[in-house]
Amino acid sequence: MTTFNLAFRQSLIVLLLAIIVGCQKKEPSDIHYTISPEVRDSVSLLRVQLELEPDISGTTRIKYDDKAWGQEDLFNALEEVNLLSPVGGAMEINKDSSWILVNHNGEGGPLVIEYLLKQDFSLEEQPRECYRPIIQPEYFHIFSHNLFMVPDSWESVSKETRQVSLSWEGFPEDFVIHNSFGSKERVQQLNDISLDKFHMAVFVGGDFRLMKGDIKGNRIVLAVRGDWIPFTENEVFEVLMETLEAQRNFWDDHSQEYFTVTLRPMAIERGSAFQGSGLTNSFACQISNNKYTELSQIIYLFNHELQHNWTGNAIKNDNEEEQYWFSEGFTDYYTAKNISRYEIGGTERMFFIKQLNETIRNLYTSPVVDAPNSEINYDNFWVNQDYGKLAYYRGAVYAFLLDNFIYKETSGEKNLDQLMQGILKDAVNEGQKVSHAYWLSELEAYLGADAGIFFEKHIVNGEPFPLKELLKKFGYEFDLNSRVFDLGFEFSEGRKSVKSIDETSEAYKAGLREGDQFVTYSIEYGSIEKPVSLEVKRDEQNISLSYLAVKQLSIPRLLESPANLAKLSSLQ
């Protein structure tokens, strides 16, 4: 009797635990997607089936963006769209308004829509393209907003959380399924996720190779494909791990349980190119796979873009473009500072000086160097490259100067690091965003009221920093012999020929002439160390040219000296 009662109680406890665990494991899904492969006429496609409860009004509007992330006509990637349930329902597609209206006539049961996705461009002709669905026999690479339709009603409450489930069916066993939410999971339950986070994600599959690690128990995965020429994937993974560990240690933030980087090669023969997108739990990047690409560029790319996990993501701007001097400029400064501080990828500490000099050159040769901050607005930033870069350069130089101001004012006890770490705490604990008023309230606690005057003069109004006087004040060794980037010629419309050329430039000295037709060109803008390589056609003859795109200007240049290195090291 005792044995029976004990066994019964144990069974009851196990049953109750199973019920509790089962209830805690997942919520009922608001929407379910089933994704499977398909081939039609030798063309690889993805079949997506979505299932959700229909709107009680009798009609449900489904959203699929025709324009997003700089792309247009994304409906062209929809091979077909079919309403499977309810039977007898009707469907209206409005491409211009980016929605599909389903009239389900009050029928009960789930609403089920099925659609086929295709790749609607040629990778051979457009190797840089990545923001449209890429679906090849060997792999796919798709951003979430291009892959998953959602109810239109979710758009107005994009921060409200939902329960989303995914099933990946029919893929070969060795076909990797990997994305911003997990790795090698054929069934995925995404609990309490907002549309903002769900649609800021990347989904890849196929012949990607996975490299895995962890930092303080948190998973890190690099998903990479292709045969790389300029570096090995092991080198890339080491840079990734060093970067993440350094940044998380700096911010004292090891809260992210899962993070992945996807890496896909671009088939570009000449020149180096990079594209990257910071996403939910992830960073997706495409990099040119040729001899012109170097590991140092990966180091910089990872350190800048992953720094945005804090400056730009955890710490948000109050008015996006208005605070780009912070989210982009300070990110750029800490990119250089942390690469040097932690010697990531074997980088020498002198890199900090080299990078500061490049930023100073770029700022003081910018055609909009004295533009007020109000001109770094949405229209200018995204259309005009000069304004787009100004926030980076001005903000980075400002951060460098503040680092020195705080160090000097506190007799070496503090620097910009402590201010930044305090701002992160306010952002995480109180939801504080960086506005100009908040920024000055924090900064003036370190530097007093003069900090506000300096900010108004040089950031808000755009007056160039008095760099010579300030470098002297801080005790740096410098000269005024900066070699700056100067292409020396102007492209014609469409970049097909030389529209005009400066006859005093290195381009002219190398033999380039007005009217020359471009066959190929490789230009690393901003670099005074990488030669410009051109092949042009003139009088039916092809001519190869190479030159350093530089000229001398009277701009302060920090000397690469032990004394300067020691001063910068004291800021680290």
N, C-alpha and C positions, 0 to 999 in steps of 0.2 A: 504494500500500500504506500509506504513512504517512498519507495523507488519510483512508483507510478506518478505520485504527486510532484516529486522533484523533476522528473522528466517532462511532465505536463507544463510545470511552471517555466522550465528552460525553453520549451518549444514556444510557449506563449510570449516570453521575452524576445526570443529570436524573431517571431512573427511581428511583434510590435516595432522592433528596431528596423526590420525590413520595410514596414509601412512608413515609418518616420523618414528613413533615408530616401525611400522612393519619392516621398512627397517633397523632400528638400532638393532632390537632384535637379528637377526642372519644372518650369511652369508650362501650362498649355500654350502652344504657339499661337501668336496672332496671325502668323503667316508661315507657310511651309514651302520650300523650294526643292524640287528634284532636278538635278542637273545630270545629263548623260551625253555621250558622244554620238555623232552621226556622220555618215559620209554620203554625199549625193553627187553623182557624176564626178567622182574623184576629188570632190571638194570637202574639206573637213568643216564640220559645223558643231555647234553645241545646242542641244535641246534643253529648254528650261520650262518646267511646269510649276506654276505657282497656285497655291490653294489657300483660300481665306474665307471668312464668313462675309457674305454680301451685305451691303448697306440696307437697312430696313426700309429706306425710301423707295426701293425697287430699282434704283440705278446705282452703279458703282463706277467711279472714275479712277482709272489706273494711270499712274505717271511714268513716263519714260522720256528723259530729256533729249530733245533733238539738238539742242545747243548746250554745251558744257565744256569747261576747262579749255576754252579756246577753240573747240571743235564745232563744226556745223554739220547738218544733215546726218546726224547719228541714226536716224530712222532707216538710213540706207543699209545699216548693219542687220536689220530685221528681215530675214529671208521670208518668214511668214508668221502670222499670228492667228491662233484659233481659239474659239471658245468651246471648251469641252463640257462644261456644266455651269448652269442648268440647261438641259435640253430645251430647245425652243427659244432660248435667249437670243438677243441681237447685240451686235457690236459695231460701234462707230469709231473710226480712227481719225484723229485730228493731228496731223504731223506738225503744223505750224504752232499749235498750242501745247504740244508735247503731252497729249493725253489720249487714252483709249476709254471710251464710254461704253459700259456694258449695261444693257437693259435686261434684267432677269425676270421681269413680269411678276414679281412677287413670289416666284418659285422658291421653295425652301431648299435646304442643303447647301453644301459649300459651293463657292465660286471657283472654278478651275479654268485657268488660261494657260495655253501652251504656245511657246514661240521658239523659233529657230534663229540663232545668231550666226552671222558669218563675218569674215574679214572682208571689208569693202575697199581695200587698197592694196597696192603691190609693195611689199617690203623691199624688193630690189630697186624700185623706182623711188621709194620714200623710206630709206633706212632709218631716218631719225624719228619717224612716227611711232608714238607709243601710247597716245591718249585716245586711240580708237581700239576696238577689240582686235587682238592678234590671235588668230586661230590657225595653227599649222598642223600637219600630220604628226609632228614630233612633240608639240607643246601648245599651250595657250597662255596668254598673258592679258588679263582684263581687269580694269578698275571697276569697283562695285557698282557705281552708278550706270555703267554701260552693260552690266550683267543682270542686274535685278530690278525689275519693275516693282513699284510699291503703290499702295493706295494714295491717291492725290491728297486725301485728307491729312496724311502724315506730314505733308510739306509745311502746313501752317503751324504745326506743333513739333518742329523737327528735333527739339531737345527732349521731348517726352519719351520715356523708355518703353520698349516693346519686347516681346518674346519672339525670336526668329529661329527657325530650324532649317537645316540644310541636309540633303541626302545626295551623295555623289554615287551614281549607279552606272554600271555597264562599262566602266573603265578597266583596262587591263590591270592585273595585279601589280605589275612593276611600274605603273603610271603614277607618278608622284602627285598627290593632291596637297597643296600648300597655300596658305593665305594669312591674312593679318590676324586671324583668330585661332589658328592651330595648324599643326603639321601632320600629314599622313592620317587624317581623320576622315573617314568616309561618311560618318554621321556627326553633325555638329549642332549643338544647342547653344544659341547666343541669348543669354538671359539679360534682361534689363539693359538693353542697348538702344540708344537713340538713333534716329535716322541720320543725324549729323555724323555719328561715329560709324554706322553701318555703311554709309555711302562714301566714307573716306577710307577705303580699304583696297587692297590689291589681292587678286586671286590668280594663281598660276598652277599649271599642271603639266605633266609630261616628263621630259628627260632632264629635269632639274636635279642637281646633286645637292644633298643637304649636309651641311657641316654644323655640328651642334656643340654648344658649350653652356656654361652657367656662371653667373656672377652672384655670389651670396645666395645660391639656391634658386635664382631666377633664370629661366631658360632663354638662351640666345640661339637663333638659327640663321645661317646664311644659306639662301637658295640660289644656286648659280648654274648657268648652262653655257655651253659653247666651249671651244678650245682657245684658250687665251694666249695671246702673243706677248704682251708687255710685262706680264706678271703671272704668278701662280695663284690659284684660289686659296692655297694655304697662307700666302702672304696677305691676301685681302682679309681673310678671316682673322689673322693675328692683329691687323690694324683695327678691324672692327671691335675685337675684344678689348684691346688696349684703350681705344677711344671711349667705349661705353663705361669701362671700369673707371677711367680717369674722370669722366664727366660726372658719373654717379657719386664718386668719392668727393669731388669738389662740392657738389650740391648737397651732399649727405642725404641722397635720395635713392634708395634701393626698393622702391615700391612697385615697380613694373615687373609682373611675374613672367611675362612673355614678350619677346621682341624679335622681329625678323627683318632682315634685309634681303630683297630680291635683286639679283644682278643679271642683266641680259646684255649680250654684245650687240653693238651696232656695226654693220658692215660698211664702214667708211674707209676708203683707201688712203686719203691724205688728210692730215690735220687731226686734232683731237677734239672730241665733243662729249659733253656730259649732260644728262638729264636726270633730275631726281625729284621725288615727291615725298614729303613727310606726311605720313598717314597714321591712322589708328594702330597702335602697337607695331608700327612698321615704317620702313623706308624703301621705296621702290626706285631703282636706278638703272639707267642704260648708259653704256660707255663704249666709245669707239674702240675697236679691237685691232690696233695696228701699232707700228713701231713709234708713232708720234705720241702715244699715250704712255704716261709714266705712273709709277706707284705713288709718287709724291702728290699727284693730282687726286688720287683716291684718298690719301690721308687728309688733304684739305677738304674735299667734298664731304667725307664722313663727319669730320669734326665740325664743319659749319652746319650742315643739315641736321645732325643729331643734337647739336646744341639747341636747336629750335624746340626740342622737347621741353625745355625750360623757358628760354626767352622767345616768346611767341606763342607757346602752347600753355604751359602751366602759368606763366606770367603773360597775361594778355594785354594788348593795347586797348585803351579806352576808345580811341577813334583811329582805326587801323592805320591809314597812310600818315596821319598826323604824328604818330609815334614811331614811324619806321626808322628814325634816327636811333631809336632804342632797340627795337626788335631785330633790325638788320645790322645796324652799325655796331651795337654792343656784341651781337652774335659774332660778327667778323673779328672784332678785337679779341674776344675770348677764344675764338678759333686759333688765332696766332699765339696767344698767351699760353693756352693749354697744350698745344702741340709742342711748344718749346719747354714748358714747365715739366711735362711728363715724358719728353723726348720720344714721342709716339712714332713708331715705325723706324726708330733709329735716327730721327731728325736731330740735327745739331742745335744747340741752344742759340747759336747766332742767327737762326731762322727768324727769331723774333725781331731782330733789328732789320733784316732784309725785308720782312713783310711790312713793318712799320714804314720803311722808306718807300716801298711801292705804294702803299695807301696814301702817304703824304703827296707823292708825285701825282697820283691819279686825282686827288682832290684839287690840288693847286693848278692843274692843267685842264680841269673840267671847264667847258664853256659856260656852265651855269654855277660856278663856284660860289657866287654871291647871291644866288636866288634865295628868297625867303622860304621858310619852311612851308608856308601856305601853298607854294607852287609845287610841292611834292604831294600832289593830290592824285586821285584815282586815274583821271584822264592822262596826266603827264607821266605818272610812274609807269603805267603799263604800255604806253605808246612810245614814249621818248626815252631812249637808252640813257641819255645824259642825266635826266631826272631820276631814272630808275637806279642808277649807280650812285647818285649824289648822297642819298640817305645812308648807304653803306660807308662811303668814304668819310663823310662829315661825322657820322655817329661814331665810327671807329677812332678817329683822331680825338674827338671829344672824350671818349672813354679813356684813351691813353693819357690825356691831360688831367682828367679827374683822378685817375689812379695816382698820378704824381702829386696833385694838390692834396689829396687826403693823406698820403704817406708823409708829406712834408708838414702838414698841419698837425698831425698826431705824433710827430717825432718818430716815425717809423713803426708805431704800434698797430696801425690799421692801414688798409688801402681799399680799393674799390671792391675787392672780394666780399668784405663784411657787409657793405651796403647792398650788394646784389643778393647775398644770402638772406638778408633781412627782408628784402622785397619778396623773395620767394615764399617766406613764411607767411607774410601778409596775404599773398595770392592764394596759398593753399588753405590757410586757416580762416580767412575772412572774405575770400573771393575778390580781393582788391585788384583792380586793373591799373595799368600805368597811364595816368592822365598827367598833364603838365603840372597841375596843382599838387597832386600826390607826390610826383617826382621831386618837386622843389621842397616840399615839407620834409622828405626823407634826406635829401642832399644837404639842406641847410642845417640839419642836426650835426653834420660833420664839418661844414665849411662856412656856416653863417650866411648872412644876407647877401654878401657879395656873390655867392654862387647863383642867386637868382638874376642878378644884373648880368653876369657872364652868360647865363643861359639865354636870356632875352636877346642879348646883343648878337650872339654867334649862332645859336640854334634857331630861335624864332625869326630873327631878322635876316640871318644868313651872312652877316659880316665875317670875312675870313679871319681865322684865329691869328693873333700876332705870334707866330710860331718861333721866330728868331728870339724874341724877348723871353718867351716862356722856356725855351730850351736852355737859354743862359741861366734863367732863374733856378731851374732844376739841376743845373750843373752837368748837362750833357755835352759831349764833344761832337761838333758838327761842322760842316762846311756848306757852301752855297753852290756846289757844282753837281747838281742832279742831272743824271742822264734820264731823259723821259721818252716815253713811247711816242713815235711820230711816224705814221704810216707813209707820209710823204705824197700821197696821191688821193684822189677822190674817185670812187666808183661811179660809173654811169648808172642810170636807172636799170634795175634788173641785174646789176653787178656783172655785166657782160664785157665791159671795156673800161679803159682809163678815161674818165671825163676830163680831169685836169691834174696837173702835177706841179709840185713845188721844185723849181730848178735848183734850189739850195739843199734839197733833201738827199738822204742816202739812197732813196729809190731812184732818183734821177742819175746819181753818180754810178749806180749799178747798171744803168742802161735802159730803164723803163721810160717810155715816151707816151705822150698823149695820143689816144686813139688805139693803143695796143689792145688786141682782143684776148681775153683770158681763156686759156685752155684748162688749166688747173691752178689752184692757189692754196697755200697752207699758211695761215696767219694766226698766231696766238696773241690776241689783243691784250695790250698792257705789258707784255713781256719785252724786256730790253736785253734778254739773254738768248732767246730763241730766234734764229734767223727767219725772216719771211722768205718763203720759197714760191716762186711763180713760174709758170710756163705760159708764154703769150705767143700770139700769132701776129706777124707783121710782114706785109708784102709776101704772103703765102708761105712764109718760113716760120717754123716754131723756134722760139728762143727761151732758154732756161735762165732764170735770174735768181739771185739770192743776196740778201743784205740784212743788216741789223737795223731795225726801224727805231733809230734813236736820234736825239738832238740834245744839246746842253742848254739848261735853263738855270737861272739863279733862284733855286728853291732849296730850303734847308734839307740836308742829308745827314742822318746820324752816321757817325763813323763806326765801322765794325771793329771796335777797339775793346780791349779787356776792361777798361774803365766803364764804358757804356754797358757792356754785358753784365758787369757787377751791379750797376745801378738797376738795370731791368730785372736781374735775378732777385734783388731785394723786394721787388713788387710781387714776387711769386711765392 
